[in-house]
Amino acid sequence: MIEEINEYFVESKMNMDEAMEHLHAELLKIRTGKASPAVLKGILVDYYGSPTALSQVANLGTMDAKTLTIQPWEKNMLAPIEKAIFAANLGFTPMNDGEIIRISIPPLTEDRRKEMVKRVKAQGEDAKVSLRRVRQKMMDFIKKAVKDGFPEDAGKRKEEEVQKMTDKYGTDVNTIIVAKEKDIMTV
């Protein structure tokens, strides 16, 4: 019985780690006024009829702190890449010179910064909800094990352990969100 609980505990920890990785990935997509190819992550381009990641059909880079460059490996991919960028609705206007696509990152206005902070907080809340969902499943598993004969005091200790782990991850989420907010609001 203890082995099953420990296995489920390890699985729950992995699920919490995945929630944190997802948060990091989503926060990378929220720009802070600096050019970063990570903003383009997740854009899918129509590559001969199949959706393909932008990074698999072109080189992504930065020309300077305010300009992203996209150099497709095939010139006929310029138009589909532009179309995909517009469809992603990132607030950018790509400039195509026939060889390379340049994207100038506009400076962030105060309203836009506040809007992004709201998005960051929403992402943080989503991560916390995921953590709480994993915690609840683990607590239910422990309670069921106690009903099936697992010692009650050992069950309580495991519940406390799960709660401590959840609290630690929650604190980590708060730290990440505060850092990202500070980054966005810095002019």
URKAMO-V667715 format. One record per residue. N is the residue number from 1. RES is the residue in three letters. PHI is phi in whole degrees, -180 to 180 (none if undefined). OMEGA is omega in whole degrees, -180 to 180 (* if undefined). D_CENTER is the distance of its C-alpha to the mean C-alpha in Angstrom with 1 decimal. Layout:
N_RES_PHI_OMEGA_D_CENTER, N_RES_PHI_OMEGA_D_CENTER
This chain:
1_MET_none_-179_35.6, 2_ILE_-63_179_34.0, 3_GLU_-64_179_32.6, 4_GLU_-63_180_30.8, 5_ILE_-65_179_29.3, 6_ASN_-64_177_28.2, 7_GLU_-63_180_26.7, 8_TYR_-66_177_24.8, 9_PHE_-63_179_23.8, 10_VAL_-63_178_22.3, 11_GLU_-63_179_20.5, 12_SER_-65_178_19.1, 13_LYS_-62_178_18.0, 14_MET_-64_178_16.2, 15_ASN_-64_177_14.5, 16_MET_-68_176_13.4, 17_ASP_-61_178_12.2, 18_GLU_-63_178_10.1, 19_ALA_-63_178_8.6, 20_MET_-68_178_8.0, 21_GLU_-62_179_6.5, 22_HIS_-63_178_4.0, 23_LEU_-60_179_3.7, 24_HIS_-59_-179_4.3, 25_ALA_-63_-180_2.7, 26_GLU_-68_-180_2.2, 27_LEU_-70_176_5.0, 28_LEU_-63_-178_6.4, 29_LYS_-75_-180_7.2, 30_ILE_-89_-174_9.1, 31_ARG_-78_-179_12.3, 32_THR_-120_-180_14.7, 33_GLY_96_178_17.9, 34_LYS_-104_179_17.8, 35_ALA_-72_177_17.7, 36_SER_-146_179_14.9, 37_PRO_-58_179_14.5, 38_ALA_-61_179_10.7, 39_VAL_-63_-177_11.1, 40_LEU_-89_-179_12.8, 41_LYS_-64_179_10.4, 42_GLY_96_177_10.5, 43_ILE_-79_179_13.9, 44_LEU_-106_-179_16.5, 45_VAL_-109_177_20.1, 46_ASP_-75_-178_23.2, 47_TYR_-108_-179_24.8, 48_TYR_51_174_28.3, 49_GLY_91_178_27.3, 50_SER_-123_179_24.1, 51_PRO_-68_-176_20.5, 52_THR_-131_179_19.3, 53_ALA_-60_-179_16.3, 54_LEU_-54_-178_17.4, 55_SER_-67_-180_17.2, 56_GLN_-97_178_19.7, 57_VAL_-120_-177_22.3, 58_ALA_-157_172_22.2, 59_ASN_-87_178_21.9, 60_LEU_-106_180_19.2, 61_GLY_-157_177_20.3, 62_THR_-121_178_21.1, 63_MET_-85_175_24.7, 64_ASP_-153_-175_24.6, 65_ALA_-66_-176_22.4, 66_LYS_-120_-175_22.4, 67_THR_-133_173_22.6, 68_LEU_-98_176_20.5, 69_THR_-124_177_22.5, 70_ILE_-129_179_22.2, 71_GLN_-113_-178_25.1, 72_PRO_-69_179_25.5, 73_TRP_-77_176_27.4, 74_GLU_-128_-177_29.6, 75_LYS_-61_-179_31.0, 76_ASN_-70_179_31.1, 77_MET_-90_-179_27.2, 78_LEU_-57_-178_27.3, 79_ALA_-65_178_27.7, 80_PRO_-61_179_25.1, 81_ILE_-67_177_22.5, 82_GLU_-57_-179_23.6, 83_LYS_-60_-180_23.6, 84_ALA_-66_179_20.0, 85_ILE_-66_177_18.9, 86_PHE_-63_-178_20.9, 87_ALA_-65_180_19.6, 88_ALA_-71_176_16.0, 89_ASN_54_-180_17.3, 90_LEU_-91_-179_15.6, 91_GLY_86_179_18.8, 92_PHE_-109_172_20.1, 93_THR_-118_180_23.5, 94_PRO_-73_177_23.8, 95_MET_-114_-176_27.3, 96_ASN_-105_178_28.9, 97_ASP_-108_179_31.9, 98_GLY_92_180_32.7, 99_GLU_-121_-171_31.3, 100_ILE_-144_175_27.9, 101_ILE_-108_178_25.4, 102_ARG_-112_176_24.7, 103_ILE_-126_176_22.3, 104_SER_-87_180_23.3, 105_ILE_-85_-179_20.6, 106_PRO_-71_177_22.5, 107_PRO_-64_-178_22.8, 108_LEU_-82_174_20.9, 109_THR_-83_180_23.3, 110_GLU_-61_180_23.4, 111_ASP_-64_-180_22.6, 112_ARG_-64_178_19.5, 113_ARG_-62_-180_18.3, 114_LYS_-64_178_18.9, 115_GLU_-63_179_17.2, 116_MET_-67_178_14.0, 117_VAL_-62_177_14.5, 118_LYS_-62_178_14.8, 119_ARG_-63_180_11.5, 120_VAL_-63_180_9.9, 121_LYS_-63_178_12.3, 122_ALA_-64_178_11.5, 123_GLN_-63_178_7.8, 124_GLY_-63_179_9.6, 125_GLU_-65_177_12.3, 126_ASP_-61_179_10.4, 127_ALA_-64_179_9.3, 128_LYS_-65_178_13.0, 129_VAL_-62_178_14.3, 130_SER_-61_179_12.8, 131_LEU_-63_-180_14.4, 132_ARG_-66_178_17.6, 133_ARG_-64_178_17.8, 134_VAL_-64_179_17.9, 135_ARG_-60_-178_20.3, 136_GLN_-62_178_22.5, 137_LYS_-62_-180_22.8, 138_MET_-66_179_23.9, 139_MET_-62_178_26.3, 140_ASP_-62_180_27.8, 141_PHE_-62_-179_28.2, 142_ILE_-66_-180_30.1, 143_LYS_-61_178_32.2, 144_LYS_-66_179_33.2, 145_ALA_-64_179_34.1, 146_VAL_-64_178_36.3, 147_LYS_-64_-178_38.0, 148_ASP_-87_175_38.7, 149_GLY_116_177_40.4, 150_PHE_-70_-178_37.8, 151_PRO_-56_-175_39.3, 152_GLU_-65_-179_38.2, 153_ASP_-66_177_38.0, 154_ALA_-68_177_35.8, 155_GLY_-63_179_33.6, 156_LYS_-63_179_33.4, 157_ARG_-62_179_32.5, 158_LYS_-64_178_29.6, 159_GLU_-61_178_28.4, 160_GLU_-63_179_28.5, 161_GLU_-62_178_26.6, 162_VAL_-63_-179_23.8, 163_GLN_-64_178_23.8, 164_LYS_-61_180_23.7, 165_MET_-63_180_20.8, 166_THR_-63_179_18.9, 167_ASP_-62_180_20.1, 168_LYS_-63_179_18.9, 169_TYR_-65_178_15.3, 170_GLY_-61_177_15.6, 171_THR_-64_178_17.1, 172_ASP_-61_178_14.3, 173_VAL_-60_-180_11.8, 174_ASN_-60_180_14.5, 175_THR_-63_-180_15.1, 176_ILE_-64_-178_11.6, 177_ILE_-65_180_11.7, 178_VAL_-62_180_15.3, 179_ALA_-64_-180_14.7, 180_LYS_-68_177_12.2, 181_GLU_-60_-179_14.8, 182_LYS_-62_179_17.6, 183_ASP_-62_-179_16.1, 184_ILE_-69_-175_15.9, 185_MET_-79_177_19.3, 186_THR_-74_-178_21.0, 187_VAL_-87_*_23.3
